Amino acid sequence: VHVGNLRKKLRDRGGDPLIHTVRGVGYVFQKEAPG
């Protein structure tokens, strides 16, 4: 829930998605999706 709220606030400000979910690990903050 908290991460979703942070994502929404960042999106509303017009920023690029910075919070990405890494399955089995947690979250990572970076400009592009981990790959």
N, CA, C and O atoms as a MOPAC input file, in Angstrom:
PM7 MOZYME 1SCF
protein

 N      0.83400 1    -1.19300 1     0.00000 1
 C      0.00000 1     0.00000 1     0.00000 1
 C      0.87300 1     1.25000 1     0.00000 1
 O      0.62300 1     2.17900 1    -0.76800 1
 N      1.89300 1     1.28100 1     0.85200 1
 C      2.74100 1     2.46600 1     0.94400 1
 C      3.52900 1     2.70400 1    -0.34600 1
 O      3.66900 1     3.84100 1    -0.79700 1
 N      4.03400 1     1.63500 1    -0.92600 1
 C      4.79200 1     1.77600 1    -2.17100 1
 C      3.87300 1     2.26000 1    -3.28100 1
 O      4.28000 1     3.07700 1    -4.10800 1
 N      2.65400 1     1.77300 1    -3.31200 1
 C      1.68400 1     2.23500 1    -4.30600 1
 C      1.40400 1     3.71800 1    -4.17000 1
 O      1.29500 1     4.42700 1    -5.17000 1
 N      1.28600 1     4.19500 1    -2.93000 1
 C      1.06700 1     5.62700 1    -2.70400 1
 C      2.26500 1     6.44500 1    -3.16000 1
 O      2.09800 1     7.50600 1    -3.76200 1
 N      3.47200 1     5.96200 1    -2.88000 1
 C      4.67300 1     6.67000 1    -3.33300 1
 C      4.73800 1     6.72000 1    -4.85500 1
 O      5.06100 1     7.75500 1    -5.43700 1
 N      4.42900 1     5.59600 1    -5.49200 1
 C      4.42800 1     5.55700 1    -6.96100 1
 C      3.43700 1     6.56700 1    -7.53000 1
 O      3.74100 1     7.26200 1    -8.50000 1
 N      2.25300 1     6.64800 1    -6.92900 1
 C      1.22600 1     7.57900 1    -7.40200 1
 C      1.69100 1     9.02200 1    -7.25400 1
 O      1.50400 1     9.82600 1    -8.16800 1
 N      2.29200 1     9.36200 1    -6.12100 1
 C      2.77200 1    10.72700 1    -5.90300 1
 C      3.85200 1    11.09300 1    -6.91300 1
 O      3.86000 1    12.20700 1    -7.43800 1
 N      4.75900 1    10.17000 1    -7.18700 1
 C      5.81100 1    10.43100 1    -8.17000 1
 C      5.22200 1    10.58000 1    -9.56800 1
 O      5.63800 1    11.45300 1   -10.32800 1
 N      4.25800 1     9.73400 1    -9.90900 1
 C      3.61900 1     9.78900 1   -11.22600 1
 C      2.85100 1    11.09400 1   -11.40000 1
 O      2.87900 1    11.69200 1   -12.47600 1
 N      2.15900 1    11.54300 1   -10.33600 1
 C      1.38800 1    12.78600 1   -10.40200 1
 C      2.28200 1    14.00000 1   -10.61700 1
 O      1.84500 1    15.00200 1   -11.18300 1
 N      3.51800 1    13.91500 1   -10.17300 1
 C      4.46700 1    15.02100 1   -10.36600 1
 C      5.11000 1    14.98200 1   -11.75200 1
 O      5.88700 1    15.87000 1   -12.10500 1
 N      4.78900 1    13.97200 1   -12.52100 1
 C      5.29700 1    13.88300 1   -13.88500 1
 C      6.65300 1    13.22300 1   -13.98600 1
 O      7.31500 1    13.32100 1   -15.01900 1
 N      7.07400 1    12.55500 1   -12.93700 1
 C      8.37700 1    11.90500 1   -12.95900 1
 C      8.33200 1    10.54100 1   -13.61900 1
 O      7.26900 1     9.94600 1   -13.79600 1
 N      9.51300 1    10.06100 1   -13.97700 1
 C      9.63500 1     8.71000 1   -14.51800 1
 C      9.43600 1     7.70400 1   -13.38800 1
 O      9.69000 1     8.02200 1   -12.22600 1
 N      8.98500 1     6.49600 1   -13.71600 1
 C      8.85100 1     5.47500 1   -12.67100 1
 C     10.21400 1     5.15300 1   -12.06500 1
 O     11.13300 1     4.75300 1   -12.78100 1
 N     10.35000 1     5.32400 1   -10.75600 1
 C     11.62800 1     5.08900 1   -10.09000 1
 C     11.61300 1     3.84900 1    -9.21200 1
 O     12.66400 1     3.26800 1    -8.94200 1
 N     10.43500 1     3.43800 1    -8.76500 1
 C     10.33300 1     2.30900 1    -7.84900 1
 C      9.91200 1     1.08300 1    -8.64700 1
 O      8.84000 1     1.05300 1    -9.25200 1
 N     10.77600 1     0.07600 1    -8.63600 1
 C     10.49800 1    -1.14800 1    -9.38000 1
 C     10.48500 1    -2.33000 1    -8.42000 1
 O     11.28800 1    -2.39800 1    -7.48900 1
 N      9.57400 1    -3.25100 1    -8.65500 1
 C      9.47900 1    -4.45700 1    -7.84500 1
 C     10.42600 1    -5.50500 1    -8.40300 1
 O     10.38800 1    -5.81400 1    -9.59400 1
 N     11.27500 1    -6.05200 1    -7.54500 1
 C     12.15400 1    -7.15300 1    -7.91700 1
 C     11.58700 1    -8.39400 1    -7.23800 1
 O     11.63800 1    -8.53900 1    -6.01600 1
 N     11.05900 1    -9.26500 1    -8.04700 1
 C     10.35300 1   -10.43900 1    -7.52400 1
 C     11.27600 1   -11.28800 1    -6.64300 1
 O     12.38700 1   -11.63500 1    -7.04400 1
 N     10.80700 1   -11.60900 1    -5.46200 1
 C     11.56700 1   -12.43600 1    -4.53500 1
 C     12.59700 1   -11.67300 1    -3.72800 1
 O     13.25400 1   -12.24600 1    -2.85900 1
 N     12.74700 1   -10.37000 1    -4.01000 1
 C     13.75700 1    -9.57000 1    -3.31700 1
 C     13.12000 1    -8.39900 1    -2.59100 1
 O     13.30100 1    -8.23800 1    -1.38400 1
 N     12.37400 1    -7.58200 1    -3.32600 1
 C     11.76300 1    -6.39300 1    -2.73800 1
 C     11.63300 1    -5.31300 1    -3.78600 1
 O     11.06300 1    -5.53400 1    -4.85500 1
 N     12.16300 1    -4.14300 1    -3.47500 1
 C     12.04000 1    -2.99900 1    -4.37400 1
 C     13.41100 1    -2.41400 1    -4.65900 1
 O     14.33700 1    -2.53200 1    -3.85800 1
 N     13.51900 1    -1.78000 1    -5.81900 1
 C     14.75100 1    -1.10200 1    -6.19600 1
 C     14.37200 1     0.25600 1    -6.76900 1
 O     13.36500 1     0.38800 1    -7.46400 1
 N     15.18600 1     1.26000 1    -6.47200 1
 C     14.97700 1     2.60900 1    -6.98200 1
 C     15.98800 1     2.85900 1    -8.09100 1
 O     17.18900 1     2.94200 1    -7.83600 1
 N     15.50200 1     2.97700 1    -9.31900 1
 C     16.36800 1     3.30500 1   -10.44700 1
 C     15.52500 1     3.79700 1   -11.60500 1
 O     14.31600 1     3.57100 1   -11.64900 1
 N     16.17700 1     4.47600 1   -12.54700 1
 C     15.46600 1     5.10000 1   -13.66600 1
 C     14.80700 1     4.08800 1   -14.58900 1
 O     13.67300 1     4.29900 1   -15.01900 1
 N     15.49000 1     2.99400 1   -14.90400 1
 C     14.94600 1     2.00000 1   -15.82600 1
 C     14.66200 1     0.70700 1   -15.07500 1
 O     15.28400 1     0.41800 1   -14.05300 1
 N     13.72600 1    -0.05600 1   -15.58900 1
 C     13.37300 1    -1.32400 1   -14.95700 1
 C     14.57400 1    -2.26900 1   -14.96500 1
 O     15.30800 1    -2.32900 1   -15.95200 1
 N     14.77700 1    -3.00600 1   -13.87000 1
 C     15.89100 1    -3.95700 1   -13.83700 1
 C     15.69300 1    -5.04600 1   -14.88000 1
 O     14.57800 1    -5.52000 1   -15.10000 1
 N     16.76200 1    -5.42300 1   -15.50100 1
 C     16.59300 1    -6.41100 1   -16.54500 1
 C     17.78700 1    -7.22300 1   -16.66000 1
 O     17.84200 1    -8.12400 1   -17.49600 1

